[in-house]
């Protein structure tokens, strides 16, 4: 009798604990689940995330020019880009990390050239701050086509690709942007022209009888382009507001602790050159991505500045063949 009562009490206590535990798990915010059908029946998966709309309850501007978000169409277009890049977690987190490396170089050049600081976010919109190549053949962080790059003084050939040279391409981009500003008398239109080209933008302004970028109906890429730049500015200036918590020591360090080797002679093998400087071939290319082959023939005897990290140790590497 006592044994049976004990078993009954234990069973009752266990059921009560299971009930309380289940109630605790199902409490609080409503759980969201999806159902997937398999041969053996339905399987439920929980989605442990909170997806919320963004609050655009402030004034927005680009390069000192106001964004008229009281217009519902403009507000929704901006919201689209902020939402996309807020929830594109890996890409935006990497942009925040990369900005710490590259903005320290980009910002003073834009300032020296008289271009608003907000244009550093144009580089984010163009390339995610990486030396990528577009389907149209545009290259580098600023995505120059070859003809445009050459017209702004960048060397582009089989061995040297200055669209990949951060300082030189940034200065070229700043001058390109300034030329568009002179044409359109608007930094916002200069940004749009950077994407679609000046002649086409002139035609669209004339054909649509428009006064500015926000009045234009353009093809999809440029319709979104300036809003993407503004979205990057908003998120990267206020990362915690959008759920990005990246410590300073987690951001990528700038590659500024370098010394420069002046070279005005051919280099037959950059692997040998790298060893002579106490670094690997890979590190030579990381610090000098504009060197795009294994040699530098330099038939014109041009003077090049090759960056070498100051941490390089020229004494510890063994001689070639050891």
C-alpha positions, 0 to 999 in steps of 0.5 A: 500500500505505502509502496504504491502510494509512493509510486503514485506520488512520484508519478504525479510529481513528475507530470507536474514538473513536465507541465511546469517546464513546458509552460515555461518554455512556451511562455513569453513571446509567441514561438514561431515555427515552420512545418516541413513534410517528410515521408515519416510525417510532419517535422516542426522547426523553431526559428529563434529570431526577432525580425522587426521593421526599422524606425525611420523616425529622424531626418536623413541627409546625404552629403549635406543634402536633405532626403525628403522622406515625408514622401511615402515613396522615398521613405519606402525606398530608403526603408527597403535598403535599410531593411535589406542591409540590416538583415544581411548580417554577414555582409554588413558585419564584414563591411563594418570590420573592413571600414576600420581598415580602409576609411582611415585612408579614404577619409583624408583623401576625400577631405583634401579633394573637397568631397563630402565624407559621406562618399566613403559609403559610395565605396561600400555600395560599389564593392563592399570595400573589396577589390572585386571585378564586375560583370562589365569589367569595372575593378577595385574598391571604386569600381572604375572601368578601364577607360575611365580609370586611365582618364583619371591617371591610373596605370592599367596594364598587364602587370600594374592595376592601379584600380586596386591601389587604394590611395590612387584610386580614391583620389581618382574617384574623388576627382571624378565625383567633383567633375560630376558635381560641377555638371549637376550642382548636386552631390546626390546627382553626382552619386547617381551619375557615378553609377549610371553615367553623366550623359544618360543622367542628363537625358533623363533629367531633361526627358522627365522634366525633373529637378533632382534625383528623388524626382526621377524614375530610373532603371532599377540599379540607379533607382536604388543606388543612392538609397543604398549609400544612405542605408550604409551610412545609417547602419554603419554610423549606428551599428548597435541600433541595428543589432551589430555589436562589433568591438574595436579589437574585432575590426580589421586593423589598417595596413598603415604601419609600412615602409616603402621600397622605391623601385625604378628597375625591373623585378623579374620575380616578385617571389624573390623580391618578397623574400629579400624584404623578409615577407611572403609572396602572399603578404607582398600582394596583400599590401600591394594588390596593384601588382597583379602578376609575378613580375614587374618589367618596368620597361619605362624605368618608372619609380614605384613605391612598394609597401612593406610591413614594418614587422618584416624581418629580413634576417631570419629567412633562410637563403633560397635553396636552403 
